[in-house]
Amino acid sequence: MDTFDTILTRRSIRQFTSNTIDEEMQKKLLQAAMQAPSARNTQAWQFVVIDDRQILREISNFHPYADMLKQAPLAIAVCGDFQLEENVDYLALNCATATQNILLAAHSFGLGAVWLAIFPRKQRIKDLRNLLDLPDDIIPISLVAVGHPKEPKGLADRFNPEKIHHNSW
Ligand SMILES: Cc1cc2nc3c(=O)[nH]c(=O)nc-3n(C[C@H](O)[C@H](O)[C@H](O)COP(=O)(O)O)c2cc1C
């Protein structure tokens, strides 16, 4: 699949088969994440790879939109590192680019994935920090559930010329 097709056909996948994601594939997803652009190239991110069924289930207990984690074989918590970037807004932006890279890489490999919001929800940040035992200078920004898709999802064409402005509003 070429890059443009990958971007156009990516969708959020929330139903997964029971097949696991092997370590080689996990590494590719993380490689894609770490290749993302970051402000001043700080690469101020850290990743927690979660494949423990009990931990995945516990996240779905406190996150109101994460039921798919009861099925998903894998989740990657994308976290910001305050030691490498002190501005939380930049941390969030940098982790967002990494998160999108994981989604696109997963789709290009025929996997399914969905972005789960953590930042800026204070309670979710706190709950995930406690569950994963994150140090104080690490803030969880997003969580990506990944698996082998069990739902067909087609192209959602969102191109809207009304949202384009030339030179001024
Ligand atoms: C910042 C952000 C937070 C999101 N949080 C959740 C979430 O908590 N749970 C969920 O199921 N989907 C979540 N999504 C996925 C969106 O619902 C989804 O991207 C959107 O509906 C468009 O559908 P598509 O991804 O299939 O194109 C999130 C997406 C973004 C960008």
PDBQT file of the ligand as one rigid body, heavy atoms in Angstrom, charges set to zero:
ROOT
HETATM    1  C1  LIG A 201      -7.219  12.668  20.364  1.00  0.00    +0.000 C 
HETATM    2  C2  LIG A 201      -8.098  11.478  20.013  1.00  0.00    +0.000 A 
HETATM    3  C3  LIG A 201      -8.724  10.790  21.022  1.00  0.00    +0.000 A 
HETATM    4  C4  LIG A 201      -9.515   9.664  20.737  1.00  0.00    +0.000 A 
HETATM    5  N1  LIG A 201     -10.040   8.948  21.783  1.00  0.00    +0.000 NA
HETATM    6  C5  LIG A 201     -10.742   7.822  21.518  1.00  0.00    +0.000 A 
HETATM    7  C6  LIG A 201     -11.177   6.997  22.587  1.00  0.00    +0.000 A 
HETATM    8  O1  LIG A 201     -10.932   7.287  23.773  1.00  0.00    +0.000 OA
HETATM    9  N2  LIG A 201     -11.858   5.852  22.286  1.00  0.00    +0.000 N 
HETATM   10  C7  LIG A 201     -12.133   5.503  20.984  1.00  0.00    +0.000 A 
HETATM   11  O2  LIG A 201     -12.752   4.454  20.776  1.00  0.00    +0.000 OA
HETATM   12  N3  LIG A 201     -11.717   6.270  19.929  1.00  0.00    +0.000 NA
HETATM   13  C8  LIG A 201     -11.026   7.403  20.170  1.00  0.00    +0.000 A 
HETATM   14  N4  LIG A 201     -10.518   8.159  19.128  1.00  0.00    +0.000 N 
HETATM   15  C9  LIG A 201     -10.778   7.737  17.734  1.00  0.00    +0.000 C 
HETATM   16  C10 LIG A 201     -11.816   8.663  17.056  1.00  0.00    +0.000 C 
HETATM   17  O3  LIG A 201     -13.094   8.403  17.593  1.00  0.00    +0.000 OA
HETATM   18  C11 LIG A 201     -11.779   8.401  15.540  1.00  0.00    +0.000 C 
HETATM   19  O4  LIG A 201     -10.489   8.694  15.046  1.00  0.00    +0.000 OA
HETATM   20  C12 LIG A 201     -12.783   9.250  14.787  1.00  0.00    +0.000 C 
HETATM   21  O5  LIG A 201     -14.111   8.876  15.138  1.00  0.00    +0.000 OA
HETATM   22  C13 LIG A 201     -12.648   9.131  13.269  1.00  0.00    +0.000 C 
HETATM   23  O6  LIG A 201     -12.806   7.775  12.858  1.00  0.00    +0.000 OA
HETATM   24  P1  LIG A 201     -11.638   6.990  12.096  1.00  0.00    +0.000 P 
HETATM   25  O7  LIG A 201     -10.444   6.939  13.009  1.00  0.00    +0.000 OA
HETATM   26  O8  LIG A 201     -12.204   5.628  11.806  1.00  0.00    +0.000 OA
HETATM   27  O9  LIG A 201     -11.283   7.733  10.822  1.00  0.00    +0.000 OA
HETATM   28  C14 LIG A 201      -9.726   9.260  19.394  1.00  0.00    +0.000 A 
HETATM   29  C15 LIG A 201      -9.077   9.973  18.370  1.00  0.00    +0.000 A 
HETATM   30  C16 LIG A 201      -8.253  11.049  18.677  1.00  0.00    +0.000 A 
HETATM   31  C17 LIG A 201      -7.524  11.763  17.544  1.00  0.00    +0.000 C 
ENDROOT
TORSDOF 0
